[in-house]
C-alpha cells in the first residue's frame, strides 16, 4: 500500500505546473475505516460549469436502470406469490359463497319441514279430540220396535230416510247392463273413515251358539289367526295378489297356486306353483308373460282364466291360461280407474275382482255415486255386467273388501294389527249392517284380501307376505 502511494506522489510531483496545487488528506470514513483522498485542479477548466455533468447524468441513468432491474427481479417473485394468493382468496370466496347458499337452502327446507310438522301435529290433536268426543258420546236408546238382529235405529251408521224402515231394500229386478241407478242402499251414510271404524268397534256380535259350520253359505261369524306361507323375494313383492282357481281347467290341476307381484311400471309376470309346498319354497313351475300390464291387486282366477284390470284403464281382461291368450276384454261401464276411487290404502285399487259361490264379481265406484261402492255381477265369459248394486259405503273409507256367498264384507284398517270387519252388505236381500268381527293385520300393511272358494279361506298379501285365514260361517237361514 505504501509503495502504491509513493508512486502516486511521484506522478503528481512530475506534473509540471499542476503539482504545486495538489492536496492529500487522510481520515476515517463513516464506517470507521482509514481512507486516503487527494485532489488535483483541472488544467483546462477554471470552474465547473454545472453541478452535475455528463458523468453524473450517466451515473444516474445507470442507477435508474439498475433500480428497474432490481425491482423487476425482486418484484417478479412477489407478484407471483401475490397472484397465487389472490387466486386462492378468490377460490375460497367462491367456496364460501356456495356453502352459504347451500346453508340458506337447507335452512329454508328445515323451516318448511317444521311448518309441515306443526300442521301434522295440529291435525293429530284435532283427530284425537274428535275421537275422544265420539267415544264420550252416549249410545242412542234402543227402540223396542227394532228387531234385535238389526243395528239400533238412529245410529249414525243405520239412518233410515223419512218414515221408512230402519233398513232400506234395493230393487231386485235386474237393471240394464251397466245401469244401477235404481239400486241404492241407505243403510250406510257417507262419513269419515275414523268415525266408520269407531262406530264398528262398539257393535256387538252374537257369540257362536254351536250351530255354525263351514260348509253352508251363512253369514261370516269369525276369522281365524293369520298363517304366513311365504315372503316375497324382492321389493316388487311388497304388494301383490295370490290366488287359486276353484274350478281349475286342464292342463293345470286344482292344487295349483298363482301369484303376481304388483310393484313396478310393467307388471306382467304370472307365477304358477304346483302346490302349497312349492309356493312356500319359492319354486315356480310355470311363468307366464301376460300380453297386457296389470293394474294393482284386484286380479282373480276362475274356470281356467285369469281376470284382471288393464293398467291405466277401466278395461277388464279374461286371459285363458291354457291357450295363453286373451279370450275377452270389455270396459266396466263408468268405473273409476288409476287412483280415482281406490281403497284407503291406495295402490290404484279402483277395481277389485272377486269369485265366490255365485260367480264373478267386480267391486268399484263411479263419478255418479261420488265414490260409493258399486257391486256388479259379471258374466265370466263375456265380462258383461249382469246386475249391479249401488251402496252408500265409501270405498276410500275402508281398507279392503271381499265377497262370500254374495255378501260383501269390508275391513276397517290395513295397518292396525288388531282391526275389524266392520260392515256387511247382502246382495240377496239388498240389506247391509255394521259388525265388528276381529281381524288381524299380522305384518301391518295389507294390500289384498280375497275369498278363496277352493279352500274356503281368506287369502291376503300383507307387507311382502302371503297369508291365509280360516273362516267360520253361520248356517244359512231358510227362506
C-alpha positions in Angstrom: 0.0 0.0 0.0 2.8 2.4 0.9 4.5 1.5 -2.4 1.4 2.5 -4.4 1.1 5.7 -2.5 4.7 6.6 -3.3 4.2 6.0 -7.0 1.1 8.3 -6.9 3.1 11.0 -5.2 5.9 10.8 -7.7 3.4 11.1 -10.5 1.9 14.1 -9.0 5.3 15.8 -8.5 6.2 15.3 -12.1 3.1 17.1 -13.3 4.5 20.4 -14.1 2.5 23.4 -13.1 -0.3 21.5 -11.7 1.7 19.8 -8.9 2.1 22.9 -6.8 -1.7 22.8 -6.1 -2.2 19.0 -5.4 -3.5 18.1 -1.9 -3.6 14.9 0.1 -5.9 14.0 3.0 -6.2 11.1 5.3 -9.1 10.4 7.6 -11.8 7.9 8.7 -14.9 7.3 6.7 -18.3 6.8 8.1 -17.7 3.2 8.8 -14.5 4.0 10.7 -12.0 2.7 8.1 -8.9 4.7 7.2 -9.3 6.5 3.8 -6.7 8.5 1.7 -8.0 11.2 -0.6 -6.2 13.6 -2.9 -7.4 16.3 -5.3 -5.8 17.8 -8.4 -7.1 21.0 -10.0 -8.2 20.8 -13.7 -5.6 22.2 -16.0 -8.4 23.0 -18.6 -11.4 24.2 -16.8 -11.3 27.2 -14.5 -14.6 26.3 -12.8 -17.3 23.6 -13.1 -20.0 24.8 -15.5 -22.8 22.9 -13.6 -23.3 20.9 -10.5 -23.8 17.5 -12.3 -22.2 17.0 -15.6 -22.4 14.1 -18.1 -20.7 11.7 -15.8 -23.3 12.4 -13.1 -26.2 12.1 -15.5 -24.8 8.8 -16.9 -24.4 7.6 -13.4 -28.0 8.5 -12.6 -29.2 6.7 -15.8 -27.2 3.6 -14.9 -28.5 3.7 -11.3 -32.1 4.1 -12.6 -31.6 1.1 -14.9 -30.2 -0.9 -12.1 -33.1 0.0 -9.8 -35.5 -1.1 -12.5 -33.7 -4.4 -12.9 -33.6 -5.0 -9.2 -37.3 -4.1 -9.0 -38.2 -6.5 -11.7 -36.1 -9.3 -10.2 -37.5 -8.8 -6.7 -41.0 -7.9 -7.9 -41.4 -11.0 -10.1 -41.4 -13.4 -7.2 -43.5 -11.1 -5.1 -46.0 -10.7 -8.0 -46.2 -14.4 -8.5 -46.9 -15.0 -4.8 -49.4 -12.2 -4.7 -51.2 -13.6 -7.8 -51.4 -17.1 -6.3 -52.6 -15.6 -3.1 -55.2 -13.6 -4.9 -56.4 -16.7 -6.8 -56.6 -18.7 -3.6 -58.6 -16.0 -2.0 -60.9 -15.9 -4.9 -61.5 -19.7 -4.8 -62.1 -19.6 -1.1 -64.6 -16.8 -1.5 -66.4 -18.8 -4.2 -66.5 -21.9 -2.0 -67.7 -19.8 0.9 -70.5 -18.3 -1.3 -71.5 -21.8 -2.3 -71.6 -23.1 1.2 -73.6 -20.1 2.3 -76.1 -20.7 -0.5 -76.5 -24.3 0.4 -76.9 -23.3 4.1 -79.7 -20.9 3.1 -81.4 -23.7 1.1 -81.1 -26.1 3.9 -82.4 -23.5 6.3 -85.4 -22.9 4.1 -86.1 -26.7 3.8 -85.8 -27.0 7.5 -88.4 -24.2 8.0 -90.7 -25.8 5.5 -90.5 -29.2 7.2 -91.0 -27.6 10.6 -94.1 -26.0 9.3 -95.4 -29.3 7.9 -94.7 -31.0 11.2 -96.6 -28.3 13.1 -99.5 -28.8 10.7 -99.5 -32.6 11.2 -99.3 -32.2 14.9 -102.3 -29.8 14.8 -104.2 -32.4 12.7 -103.3 -35.2 15.1 -104.5 -33.2 18.0 -107.8 -32.4 16.2 -108.3 -36.0 15.4 -107.6 -37.0 19.0 -110.1 -34.5 20.3 -112.7 -35.7 17.7 -112.1 -39.3 18.7 -112.5 -38.5 22.4 -115.7 -36.6 21.6 -117.1 -39.6 19.7 -116.1 -42.1 22.4 -117.8 -40.0 25.1 -121.0 -39.6 23.1 -123.7 -41.6 24.7 -125.2 -44.5 22.8 -128.7 -43.8 21.5 -131.5 -45.6 23.3 -132.8 -48.8 21.8 -136.2 -48.6 20.2 -138.4 -51.6 21.1 -139.8 -51.9 17.6 -136.4 -52.6 16.1 -135.6 -56.4 15.8 -132.6 -57.4 17.9 -130.7 -58.6 14.9 -130.7 -55.1 13.4 -128.4 -52.2 14.5 -130.0 -49.5 16.7 -132.3 -47.1 14.9 -130.9 -43.6 15.0 -127.3 -44.8 14.8 -125.1 -42.8 12.5 -124.5 -46.0 10.6 -128.1 -47.1 10.2 -130.1 -43.9 9.5 -133.4 -44.5 7.8 -134.8 -42.0 5.4 -138.1 -40.3 6.3 -140.5 -42.8 7.7 -139.1 -45.9 6.1 -138.0 -49.0 7.9 -134.5 -49.0 9.5 -133.0 -51.0 6.6 -133.8 -49.8 3.1 -134.3 -52.5 0.4 -132.9 -52.3 -3.0 -135.0 -53.2 -6.1 -134.4 -56.8 -7.0 -135.3 -56.5 -10.7 -132.2 -56.7 -13.0 -131.1 -53.4 -14.5 -130.0 -52.7 -17.9 -126.4 -53.5 -18.5 -124.2 -51.0 -16.6 -127.2 -49.2 -15.2 -127.6 -49.4 -11.4 -129.4 -46.1 -10.8 -132.4 -47.7 -9.1 -130.2 -49.8 -6.7 -129.2 -47.9 -3.6 -128.6 -48.8 0.0 -129.3 -46.1 2.5 -128.0 -48.1 5.5 -124.5 -46.6 5.3 -124.1 -42.8 5.3 -121.0 -41.1 3.9 -118.7 -40.2 6.8 -115.1 -40.1 7.8 -113.2 -43.4 7.9 -112.2 -42.9 11.5 -115.9 -42.4 12.5 -116.8 -45.5 10.5 -114.3 -47.7 12.2 -115.0 -46.3 15.6 -118.7 -47.0 15.3 -118.0 -50.5 14.1 -115.9 -51.2 17.3 -118.9 -50.8 19.6 -121.2 -53.0 17.6 -121.7 -56.3 19.4 -121.5 -59.7 17.6 -123.5 -62.6 18.9 -121.4 -65.4 20.4 -121.4 -68.7 18.5 -124.1 -71.0 19.7 -122.7 -74.2 18.3 -125.0 -74.1 15.2 -122.3 -72.7 12.8 -120.3 -74.7 10.4 -118.0 -74.1 7.5 -120.0 -75.8 4.8 -123.0 -73.6 4.3 -123.4 -70.1 2.9 -124.5 -68.2 6.0 -123.2 -65.0 7.4 -119.5 -64.7 8.4 -119.1 -65.4 12.2 -115.3 -65.2 12.8 -111.9 -65.1 11.1 -109.0 -67.1 12.4 -105.5 -66.2 13.1 -103.3 -65.3 10.1 -101.0 -68.0 8.8 -97.9 -66.9 6.8 -97.0 -69.2 3.9 -94.3 -67.2 2.1 -92.4 -63.9 1.9 -91.8 -62.2 -1.4 -88.3 -62.2 -2.8 -87.7 -58.6 -3.6 -89.2 -55.1 -3.4 -91.6 -55.9 -6.3 -93.5 -58.1 -3.9 -94.3 -55.5 -1.2 -97.8 -55.5 -2.8 -99.3 -58.4 -4.7 -102.0 -60.9 -5.2 -102.0 -64.7 -4.8 -104.9 -67.0 -6.0 -106.2 -70.5 -6.5 -108.7 -71.5 -9.2 -111.8 -73.0 -7.5 -112.7 -74.7 -10.8 -109.3 -75.4 -12.4 -109.1 -76.4 -16.1 -106.5 -78.7 -17.7 -103.5 -78.5 -18.1 -103.4 -77.1 -14.6 -104.6 -79.0 -11.6 -106.8 -77.9 -8.7 -103.8 -77.7 -6.3 -102.1 -75.0 -8.5 -101.4 -71.6 -6.8 -100.6 -68.4 -8.7 -99.1 -65.1 -7.7 -98.4 -61.7 -9.2 -96.0 -59.1 -7.7 -97.6 -55.7 -8.4 -94.8 -53.2 -7.7 -93.4 -51.7 -10.9 -94.5 -49.9 -14.1 -94.6 -53.1 -16.2 -96.4 -55.7 -14.1 -97.0 -58.7 -16.4 -95.4 -61.8 -14.8 -97.7 -64.6 -13.6 -96.0 -67.2 -11.5 -97.5 -70.7 -11.1 -96.7 -73.3 -8.3 -97.7 -77.0 -8.3 -98.9 -76.9 -4.7 -98.5 -75.1 -1.4 -95.2 -76.7 -0.6 -93.6 -75.4 -3.8 -95.1 -72.0 -3.2 -93.6 -71.9 0.3 -90.2 -72.9 -1.2 -90.5 -70.3 -3.9 -90.1 -72.7 -6.9 -92.5 -71.8 -9.7 -93.3 -74.5 -12.2 -94.7 -72.0 -14.7 -94.1 -68.4 -15.5 -96.4 -66.6 -18.0 -95.8 -63.2 -19.5 -99.2 -61.5 -19.8 -99.8 -59.6 -23.1 -101.2 -56.5 -21.1 -99.9 -54.8 -18.0 -101.8 -55.5 -14.7 -103.2 -52.7 -12.6 -102.9 -53.2 -8.8 -104.0 -56.2 -6.7 -107.6 -56.8 -7.9 -107.0 -59.9 -10.1 -108.7 -63.3 -9.6 -108.8 -66.8 -11.2 -111.9 -68.7 -12.3 -112.6 -71.7 -14.6 -109.1 -71.7 -16.2 -108.9 -67.9 -16.8 -107.1 -65.0 -15.1 -109.3 -61.9 -14.8 -107.5 -58.6 -14.3 -107.8 -54.8 -14.9 -105.6 -53.4 -17.7 -103.2 -50.7 -16.5 -104.5 -47.1 -16.6 -107.9 -48.1 -17.9 -111.3 -49.4 -16.9 -110.8 -52.4 -19.3 -111.3 -55.9 -17.8 -109.4 -58.8 -19.5 -110.0 -62.5 -19.4 -106.8 -64.3 -20.1 -107.1 -68.0 -20.9 -104.3 -69.9 -19.1 -104.4 -73.0 -21.4 -104.0 -71.1 -24.7 -102.0 -68.3 -23.1 -104.0 -65.7 -24.9 -106.7 -63.0 -24.3 -110.2 -64.6 -24.5 -112.3 -61.5 -23.8 -112.0 -57.8 -22.9 -114.6 -55.2 -22.0 -114.8 -51.8 -20.3 -116.5 -51.8 -17.0 -119.1 -49.0 -17.6 -118.3 -45.7 -15.9 -115.8 -47.3 -13.4 -113.1 -45.1 -11.9 -109.6 -46.2 -12.5 -105.9 -45.4 -11.7 -106.5 -43.7 -8.4 -110.0 -42.2 -8.8 -111.7 -44.4 -6.2 -109.2 -46.7 -4.5 -109.4 -48.4 -1.1 -108.0 -46.3 1.7 -104.5 -47.8 1.3 -104.3 -46.5 -2.3 -102.4 -48.7 -4.8 -104.8 -47.9 -7.7 -107.2 -50.4 -6.2 -110.2 -48.9 -8.1 -111.5 -52.2 -9.5 -111.4 -55.3 -7.3 -112.4 -58.6 -8.9 -113.7 -61.5 -6.8 -115.0 -65.0 -7.1 -117.4 -66.8 -4.7 -120.1 -69.5 -4.8 -122.2 -67.3 -7.1 -119.6 -66.5 -9.7 -117.5 -63.5 -10.8 -117.9 -60.0 -9.2 -116.5 -56.5 -9.6 -116.2 -54.0 -6.7 -115.6 -50.5 -7.8 -117.1 -46.9 -7.9 -118.2 -44.3 -10.3 -118.4 -40.5 -10.5 -122.2 -40.8 -10.5 -122.3 -42.3 -7.0 -119.5 -40.0 -5.8 -117.1 -42.7 -4.5 -119.6 -45.1 -3.0 -119.0 -48.8 -3.6 -120.8 -50.4 -6.6 -121.1 -54.2 -6.8 -121.6 -55.8 -10.2 -122.0 -59.4 -11.1 -120.2 -60.3 -14.3 -120.6 -62.9 -17.0 -117.4 -64.9 -16.7 -117.1 -65.5 -20.4 -118.1 -62.1 -22.0 -117.4 -59.9 -18.9 -120.8 -58.2 -19.4 -122.5 -56.7 -16.4 -125.4 -58.9 -15.4 -126.7 -56.9 -12.4 -125.4 -54.1 -10.2 -126.0 -52.7 -6.7 -125.1 -49.2 -5.5 -124.3 -48.9 -1.8 -123.5 -46.0 0.4 -120.3 -47.4 1.6 -117.5 -45.0 0.8 -114.8 -47.0 -1.0 -111.9 -44.9 0.2 -113.1 -45.2 3.8 -112.4 -49.0 4.0 -109.1 -50.7 3.7 -110.3 -53.6 1.5 -113.3 -55.9 0.9 -114.1 -59.5 -0.1 -117.2 -61.3 -1.1 -118.5 -64.6 0.3 -121.8 -66.2 -0.8 -122.9 -62.9 -2.4 -122.2 -60.9 0.7 -119.7 -58.0 0.6 -117.6 -57.6 3.8 -115.3 -54.5 4.4 -112.2 -54.3 6.5 -111.7 -51.1 8.6 -107.9 -50.8 8.6 -105.0 -52.1 6.5 -102.2 -51.3 9.1 -103.7 -51.7 12.5 -102.6 -55.1 13.9 -106.0 -55.6 15.5 -108.8 -54.2 13.4 -112.3 -55.4 12.5 -114.5 -56.4 9.6 -116.9 -53.5 10.1 -119.7 -53.8 7.5 -121.6 -56.4 5.5 -123.9 -55.9 2.5 -126.0 -58.8 1.3 -126.8 -58.7 -2.4 -129.6 -61.3 -2.0 -131.6 -59.2 0.5 -130.3 -55.8 -0.6 -129.6 -55.0 3.0 -126.5 -54.1 4.9 -125.4 -53.8 8.5 -122.5 -52.9 10.7 -120.5 -55.5 12.5 -117.2 -55.9 14.4 -115.6 -59.2 13.6 -111.9 -59.1 14.8 -109.3 -59.2 12.0 -105.5 -59.1 12.3 -103.0 -57.5 10.0 -100.0 -59.5 11.2 -97.4 -57.7 9.1 -99.2 -54.3 9.3 -99.7 -53.4 5.6 -102.5 -55.4 4.0 -102.8 -54.7 0.3 -105.0 -57.6 -0.9 -107.8 -59.6 0.8 -109.8 -62.1 -1.2 -112.1 -65.1 -0.5 -110.6 -68.4 -1.8 -113.5 -70.6 -2.7 -111.3 -73.6 -3.3 -110.2 -73.8 0.3 -113.0 -71.6 1.9 -110.4 -69.3 3.4 -109.3 -65.7 3.1 -106.1 -65.1 1.2 -104.2 -61.8 1.9 -101.0 -60.1 0.9 -99.6 -58.4 4.0 -96.4 -56.4 3.5 -94.4 -58.9 1.3 -96.1 -61.9 3.0 -98.7 -64.3 1.6 -101.1 -65.0 4.4 -104.3 -67.1 4.8 -107.2 -67.0 7.4 -109.6 -69.7 8.4 -113.3 -68.7 8.3 -116.4 -69.7 10.2 -119.8 -69.1 8.7 -123.2 -69.4 10.2 -125.9 -71.7 8.9 -127.9 -70.3 6.0 -131.3 -69.2 7.1 -134.2 -70.9 5.5 -136.4 -68.6 3.4 
